Amino acid sequence: MKDLFTLLMIAFIAISPAIRAQGLKDHEKNIREAYKLLLKETDKNKDGKISKDEFYAIWKDKKVAEVKYKAWDTNKDGFITEEEYVKVIMDMEKKKKP
């Protein structure tokens, strides 16, 4: 499960032009599906969100985990939710555009 979170994020960013061609709603739907796949691997207590402990568990390097966690937990409540996941990916894609 090494760097699963990053792999899912990169996969969606890499294919995003093709997804975006389908329309924004379809693109967002696919990002949400990626989050659900991530939940299956990380959400040990099945509460529908990724806690700090669950997130850190997928990283070998805890310093990297800390930096990434701070970026993904945008409201700083101690969980990464589906909405935060979608927003971070969408924001990253906006920054990527020329």
Secondary structure, 3 states (H helix, E strand, C coil): CCCHHHHHHHHHHHHHHHHHHHCHHHHHHHHHHHHHHHHHHHCCCCCCCEEHHHHHCCCCCHHHHHHHHHHHCCCCCCEECHHHHHHHHHHHHHHHCC
